[in-house]
């Protein structure tokens, strides 16, 4: 990592301000950091399976958006997912993000501010964080309607869907093999074949 020596004491895992986080994230050439709850967390490199599933998900969703206002973004685009009661912001890099906001899809934009759907491909090293603090932060973001957790070693997809009747409540739906994954906030269905194209679960899998 290439970090400004003046800010060398700033390390992931400890509390830091938004300004300190942004400096750390922007000055690191070989990695990216999520920033949730005032703490920066280095995102670990993914396996081939993780990378393929991430691309499959983004491509499958994008295929449904040939027309219309919604756009799919990959893991390189930073997303602002809300502000804590204290006023502290959360910044993350989901594996895929859907936004239907005009401003978010400007060609010169580098920060998604109104995500509608966020996708995380679960990995052994990050699953606890993804299901814990990160999931809670996603649920606290008013614009997010669905959160998609994609398993890496089996064709299983979990969708957390905001209740239409009570915006503070969430439904949890688990989709298994041969089922179509519904993303109701954008009115599309994704097949498991699309999401797991190119993967053979009969082959031995090496965990990250």
Buried (B, 14 or more C-beta within 10 A) or exposed (E): EEBEEEEEEBEBEEEBEBEBBBBBBEEBEEEBBBBBBBBBBBBEEBBEBBBBBBBBBBBBBBEBBEEEEBBBBBBEBBBBBBBEEEEBBBBBBBBBBBBBBEEBBEEEBEEBBBBBBBBBBBBEBBBEBBBEBBBEBBBBBEBBBBBBBBBBBEBBBBBBBBEEEEEEEBEEBEBEEEBEBBBBBBEBEBEBEBBBBEBEEEEEEEEE
